[in-house]
Amino acid sequence: MFTVSLSNTTDQTVTVNYATANGTATTGNGDYVATSGTLTIPAKTASGTITVVVNGDVRNESNETFLVNLSNPTNATIADAQGQGTITNDDAVPSLTINDVTVTEGNSGTTNAVFTVTLSAVSGQTVTVNYQTADGSATLANGDYAAASGTLTFPAKSSTTATITVLVTGDTKRESNETFVVNLSGAGNATIADTQGQGTITNDDAVPSLTINDVSVTEGNAGTANAVFTVSLSNTTDQTVTVNYATANGTATTANSDYVAASGTLTIPAKTASADDHGGGQRRHQVREQRDVRREPVRRRQCQHFGHPGAGHDHQRRRRADDLDQRCFGDRGQRRDGQRGVHGQPVEHH
């Protein structure tokens, strides 16, 4: 309520026109109700009043002002033509929250993880807040997602939501579901009720399959030779892979001392490349072949692996003999075909 006062009373009726005008408070924003008219101050009366309706709201905002202007007086002059009305804010600053997001990573390219930051109420002031991604089990070093940082802005008397987009990188590695976070800090004209949103990257890659190669070795005449088998993963994985293996007889047998039986568990560590790895998760296993001087056909034995879900098995293996031909030579190098041996003596056929 505005009071219009006369400097002194008069025996005449005084009139004056009045009208409101916007300041930082506006009728367009619904801050107050515009009014205008003629104020009459009866004779021998010192003042009159003008009432302006101010609208309440729950927006946090700065104190705002509007004006009441006087004009066209009768039986008086105007010494102060303008009165200012101040609307004092009584609403608390709004609070900010951020949600959690789950995305499926895909096999290539990027997928958007979109976080929503929400104001508890529309504010009459511009609200700002800083954001920054941080590693969890998903990391920048492993290329799981792209770092993002910046400042979100909520214009005054506008939206209550804003979004942050983080790019998640697709791959074909088998891995556990992984997480990263988006942290909020440094809010202006607001408080932060929830400072952290979690992003979950859901793995969509099948468990890898295992294969084992075929190996041929030359047995030699004495000692042992290594038959090295390579067990390969169809694709790399962030999880440790184990598989059991065991040799089995083919035409080559342990009873004939053709090779040494072997069994055990092969472990392929997660994301590991070592001296006996060949890329793509390959791992070698050695089987010893016994050397002898017997003439034999090409012999086969088997090396089996088992005990890993979804693994394929290739396990028939070959061995060659390179022995001296006992059908033609005796123990001292003498031929058995009737020709003279190395000492010039005939050799009888048996």
C-alpha positions as CSV (number, residue, x, y, z in Angstrom):
1,M,0.0,0.0,0.0
2,F,1.4,3.4,-1.1
3,T,0.5,6.6,0.8
4,V,0.2,9.9,-1.1
5,S,0.6,12.8,1.3
6,L,-0.2,16.5,1.1
7,S,2.4,19.0,2.5
8,N,-0.5,20.7,4.4
9,T,-4.2,20.3,4.5
10,T,-6.5,22.3,2.3
11,D,-10.2,23.3,2.2
12,Q,-10.3,22.0,-1.4
13,T,-10.5,18.5,-2.7
14,V,-7.2,17.3,-4.2
15,T,-7.0,14.7,-7.0
16,V,-4.1,13.0,-8.7
17,N,-3.7,10.3,-11.4
18,Y,-1.6,7.2,-10.7
19,A,-0.3,4.2,-12.6
20,T,2.0,1.3,-11.8
21,A,5.1,0.5,-14.0
22,N,7.4,-2.4,-14.2
23,G,10.9,-2.5,-12.6
24,T,12.7,-5.8,-12.0
25,A,9.2,-7.0,-10.9
26,T,7.0,-7.3,-13.9
27,T,3.4,-8.0,-14.6
28,G,4.5,-10.4,-17.4
29,N,6.2,-12.6,-14.8
30,G,3.1,-12.4,-12.5
31,D,5.0,-10.5,-9.8
32,Y,2.2,-8.0,-9.2
33,V,-1.1,-6.8,-10.6
34,A,-1.0,-3.6,-12.7
35,T,-3.3,-0.8,-11.4
36,S,-4.1,2.8,-12.4
37,G,-6.7,5.4,-11.6
38,T,-7.4,8.7,-9.8
39,L,-6.7,9.2,-6.2
40,T,-9.0,11.7,-4.4
41,I,-7.9,13.4,-1.1
42,P,-11.0,15.1,0.4
43,A,-10.8,18.7,1.8
44,K,-9.1,19.1,5.2
45,T,-7.6,15.6,4.7
46,A,-3.8,15.1,4.7
47,S,-3.3,11.9,2.7
48,G,-4.7,9.1,0.6
49,T,-3.6,5.5,-0.3
50,I,-3.1,3.4,-3.4
51,T,-3.2,-0.4,-3.1
52,V,-1.2,-2.7,-5.4
53,V,-1.6,-6.5,-5.3
54,V,1.6,-8.5,-5.1
55,N,1.5,-12.1,-6.1
56,G,3.2,-14.8,-4.0
57,D,5.2,-17.7,-5.4
58,V,7.7,-20.4,-4.3
59,R,10.5,-19.3,-6.6
60,N,13.8,-18.3,-5.1
61,E,14.6,-14.9,-6.6
62,S,16.3,-11.6,-5.8
63,N,14.3,-8.8,-4.2
64,E,12.3,-7.1,-7.0
65,T,10.9,-3.7,-7.5
66,F,8.0,-1.9,-9.4
67,L,6.9,1.7,-9.5
68,V,3.8,3.9,-8.9
69,N,3.8,7.1,-10.9
70,L,1.7,10.2,-10.1
71,S,0.5,12.7,-12.7
72,N,-2.1,15.4,-13.4
73,P,-2.8,16.8,-10.0
74,T,-5.7,19.3,-9.2
75,N,-5.5,21.8,-6.4
76,A,-1.9,20.6,-5.7
77,T,1.5,20.3,-7.2
78,I,3.6,17.1,-7.3
79,A,6.9,17.3,-5.3
80,D,7.7,13.5,-5.6
81,A,6.1,11.9,-8.6
82,Q,7.2,8.3,-8.1
83,G,7.0,5.7,-5.4
84,Q,8.9,2.4,-5.5
85,G,7.5,-0.9,-4.3
86,T,10.0,-3.6,-3.2
87,I,9.0,-7.3,-3.2
88,T,11.3,-9.1,-0.7
89,N,12.0,-12.8,-1.5
90,D,11.1,-15.2,1.2
91,D,11.8,-18.5,-0.7
92,A,14.8,-20.8,0.0
93,V,17.2,-21.5,-2.7
94,P,16.3,-24.7,-4.7
95,S,18.3,-27.9,-4.5
96,L,20.0,-29.9,-7.3
97,T,20.0,-33.7,-7.8
98,I,21.4,-36.0,-10.5
99,N,20.1,-39.4,-11.6
100,D,21.9,-42.7,-12.3
101,V,22.0,-44.0,-15.8
102,T,22.5,-47.5,-17.3
103,V,23.5,-48.1,-21.0
104,T,24.4,-51.1,-23.1
105,E,27.9,-50.6,-24.4
106,G,27.5,-52.0,-28.0
107,N,30.3,-53.5,-30.1
108,S,31.7,-50.4,-31.8
109,G,31.3,-46.7,-31.9
110,T,29.8,-44.8,-29.0
111,T,26.6,-44.8,-27.0
112,N,25.3,-41.7,-25.1
113,A,24.8,-42.0,-21.4
114,V,22.5,-39.0,-20.7
115,F,22.4,-37.8,-17.0
116,T,19.6,-35.5,-15.9
117,V,20.2,-32.7,-13.3
118,T,17.0,-31.5,-11.7
119,L,16.2,-28.3,-9.7
120,S,13.7,-28.8,-6.9
121,A,11.8,-25.7,-8.0
122,V,11.9,-23.0,-10.7
123,S,14.3,-20.3,-9.6
124,G,13.9,-16.6,-10.2
125,Q,17.7,-16.5,-10.4
126,T,20.1,-18.1,-12.9
127,V,21.4,-21.4,-11.4
128,T,24.8,-22.9,-12.3
129,V,26.6,-26.0,-11.3
130,N,29.9,-27.6,-12.3
131,Y,30.2,-31.3,-13.4
132,Q,33.1,-33.7,-13.9
133,T,33.3,-37.5,-14.7
134,A,35.5,-39.8,-12.7
135,D,36.6,-43.4,-13.0
136,G,35.0,-46.3,-11.2
137,S,35.5,-49.9,-12.5
138,A,35.1,-48.3,-16.0
139,T,38.2,-46.2,-16.7
140,L,39.5,-43.7,-19.2
141,A,42.8,-45.7,-19.5
142,N,40.9,-48.8,-20.8
143,G,38.9,-46.6,-23.2
144,D,35.5,-47.5,-21.5
145,Y,34.1,-43.9,-21.8
146,A,35.1,-40.4,-22.7
147,A,35.8,-37.8,-20.0
148,A,33.3,-34.9,-19.7
149,S,33.3,-31.7,-17.7
150,G,31.8,-28.3,-17.8
151,T,29.1,-26.0,-16.3
152,L,25.3,-26.5,-16.5
153,T,23.2,-23.3,-16.6
154,F,19.5,-23.0,-15.6
155,P,18.2,-19.7,-16.8
156,A,16.1,-17.7,-14.3
157,K,12.4,-18.5,-14.2
158,S,12.9,-21.2,-16.8
159,S,13.4,-25.0,-16.9
160,T,14.0,-27.2,-13.9
161,T,16.1,-29.8,-15.8
162,A,19.3,-29.9,-17.8
163,T,21.3,-32.9,-19.2
164,I,24.9,-34.1,-19.3
165,T,26.0,-36.5,-22.0
166,V,28.9,-38.9,-21.6
167,L,30.1,-41.0,-24.5
168,V,30.4,-44.7,-23.7
169,T,32.8,-46.7,-26.1
170,G,31.6,-50.0,-27.6
171,D,33.9,-53.1,-27.7
172,T,33.8,-56.8,-28.2
173,K,35.7,-57.7,-24.9
174,R,33.9,-60.0,-22.5
175,E,33.9,-58.1,-19.2
176,S,31.8,-57.5,-16.1
177,N,29.4,-54.6,-16.0
178,E,31.4,-51.5,-15.2
179,T,30.7,-48.1,-13.6
180,F,31.8,-44.5,-13.7
181,V,30.4,-41.4,-11.9
182,V,29.5,-37.8,-12.7
183,N,30.2,-35.4,-9.8
184,L,28.4,-32.1,-9.2
185,S,30.1,-29.2,-7.4
186,G,30.2,-25.4,-7.1
187,A,26.5,-24.6,-7.4
188,G,25.4,-21.0,-7.8
189,N,22.0,-19.9,-6.4
190,A,21.2,-23.4,-5.4
191,T,22.3,-26.2,-3.0
192,I,23.3,-29.7,-4.1
193,A,21.2,-32.5,-2.5
194,D,22.7,-35.3,-4.6
195,T,26.3,-34.7,-5.6
196,Q,27.0,-37.9,-7.7
197,G,25.3,-39.8,-10.5
198,Q,26.5,-43.3,-11.4
199,G,26.8,-44.6,-14.9
200,T,26.6,-48.3,-15.4
201,I,27.9,-49.9,-18.7
202,T,26.2,-53.2,-19.2
203,N,28.3,-55.8,-21.0
204,D,26.7,-57.3,-24.1
205,D,29.5,-59.6,-25.3
206,A,29.3,-63.4,-25.1
207,V,31.9,-65.4,-23.3
208,P,34.8,-66.1,-25.7
209,S,35.3,-69.6,-27.1
210,L,38.5,-71.6,-26.8
211,T,40.3,-73.5,-29.6
212,I,43.5,-75.6,-29.6
213,N,45.7,-76.0,-32.7
214,D,47.2,-79.2,-34.3
215,V,51.0,-79.8,-33.9
216,S,53.5,-81.9,-35.8
217,V,57.0,-82.6,-34.4
218,T,60.0,-84.6,-35.5
219,E,60.7,-87.1,-32.8
220,G,64.5,-87.3,-33.2
221,N,66.6,-90.3,-32.1
222,A,67.1,-89.7,-28.4
223,G,65.8,-87.6,-25.5
224,T,62.6,-85.6,-25.9
225,A,61.2,-82.9,-28.1
226,N,58.5,-80.4,-27.1
227,A,55.1,-80.4,-28.9
228,V,53.8,-76.9,-28.2
229,F,50.0,-76.5,-28.4
230,T,48.4,-73.0,-28.6
231,V,45.1,-72.4,-26.9
232,S,43.4,-69.3,-28.3
233,L,40.5,-67.2,-27.1
234,S,38.1,-66.0,-29.9
235,N,38.3,-62.5,-28.3
236,T,40.0,-60.8,-25.4
237,T,38.3,-60.6,-22.1
238,D,38.6,-58.6,-18.9
239,Q,38.0,-61.8,-16.9
240,T,40.4,-64.5,-16.1
241,V,39.8,-67.6,-18.2
242,T,40.7,-71.2,-17.0
243,V,40.4,-74.5,-18.9
244,N,41.5,-78.0,-18.0
245,Y,43.6,-80.1,-20.4
246,A,44.7,-83.7,-20.6
247,T,46.5,-85.8,-23.2
248,A,45.0,-89.0,-24.6
249,N,46.5,-91.8,-26.8
250,G,46.0,-92.0,-30.5
251,T,48.3,-94.3,-32.5
252,A,51.0,-92.8,-30.3
253,T,50.8,-94.2,-26.8
254,T,52.3,-93.6,-23.4
255,A,52.7,-97.4,-23.1
256,N,55.1,-97.4,-26.0
257,S,56.8,-94.4,-24.5
258,D,55.9,-92.3,-27.5
259,Y,55.2,-89.2,-25.4
260,V,54.8,-88.1,-21.8
261,A,51.2,-87.7,-20.5
262,A,50.3,-84.2,-19.4
263,S,47.3,-82.7,-17.7
264,G,46.5,-79.6,-15.7
265,T,44.7,-76.3,-15.8
266,L,45.6,-73.5,-18.2
267,T,45.0,-70.0,-16.9
268,I,44.7,-67.0,-19.3
269,P,44.8,-63.9,-17.1
270,A,42.5,-61.0,-17.8
271,K,44.0,-58.4,-20.3
272,T,47.4,-60.2,-20.1
273,A,50.0,-60.5,-22.8
274,S,53.1,-62.5,-21.8
275,A,56.0,-64.2,-23.5
276,D,54.0,-67.3,-24.3
277,D,51.0,-65.3,-25.5
278,H,50.4,-64.8,-29.2
279,G,47.8,-62.1,-29.1
280,G,44.1,-62.5,-28.9
281,G,44.4,-64.5,-25.7
282,Q,46.6,-67.3,-27.0
283,R,48.5,-69.5,-24.5
284,R,50.9,-72.4,-25.2
285,H,51.1,-75.8,-23.6
286,Q,54.0,-78.2,-24.1
287,V,53.8,-82.0,-24.5
288,R,57.1,-84.0,-24.6
289,E,57.7,-86.5,-27.3
290,Q,60.1,-89.4,-26.6
291,R,62.8,-89.9,-29.2
292,D,63.8,-93.3,-30.5
293,V,65.4,-95.0,-33.5
294,R,62.5,-97.3,-34.5
295,R,61.0,-97.0,-37.9
296,E,57.3,-96.3,-37.4
297,P,54.4,-94.9,-39.4
298,V,53.1,-91.4,-38.6
299,R,51.5,-91.7,-35.3
300,R,48.7,-89.8,-33.7
301,R,47.9,-88.9,-30.1
302,Q,45.3,-86.6,-28.7
303,C,45.5,-83.6,-26.4
304,Q,42.1,-82.7,-25.0
305,H,40.9,-79.6,-23.2
306,F,37.7,-79.4,-21.3
307,G,36.0,-77.7,-18.4
308,H,35.3,-74.2,-19.9
309,P,31.8,-73.2,-20.9
310,G,31.3,-72.5,-24.5
311,A,34.8,-73.7,-25.6
312,G,35.2,-75.6,-28.8
313,H,37.6,-78.6,-28.9
314,D,40.2,-79.4,-31.6
315,H,42.3,-82.2,-30.2
316,Q,43.7,-84.7,-32.7
317,R,47.5,-84.3,-33.0
318,R,50.2,-85.9,-35.3
319,R,53.7,-87.2,-34.9
320,R,56.4,-88.2,-37.5
321,A,59.2,-90.8,-37.3
322,D,62.6,-90.1,-38.8
323,D,64.4,-93.3,-37.6
324,L,67.1,-95.1,-39.5
325,D,65.6,-97.8,-41.7
326,Q,66.0,-101.0,-39.8
327,R,64.8,-103.0,-42.8
328,C,67.9,-102.1,-44.7
329,F,70.6,-101.7,-42.0
330,G,71.8,-103.8,-39.1
331,D,73.0,-102.6,-35.8
332,R,76.5,-102.0,-37.3
333,G,75.4,-100.4,-40.5
334,Q,75.5,-103.6,-42.6
335,R,73.0,-103.9,-45.4
336,R,70.6,-106.8,-45.4
337,D,70.1,-107.0,-49.2
338,G,73.1,-109.3,-49.9
339,Q,75.4,-106.4,-50.7
340,R,78.6,-106.0,-48.8
341,G,78.4,-104.0,-45.7
342,V,80.8,-101.4,-44.4
343,H,83.4,-104.1,-43.5
344,G,83.4,-105.8,-46.9
345,Q,81.5,-108.9,-45.6
346,P,78.3,-110.3,-47.1
347,V,75.3,-110.1,-44.9
348,E,72.9,-113.0,-44.7
349,H,69.2,-112.5,-45.0
350,H,67.2,-113.5,-42.0
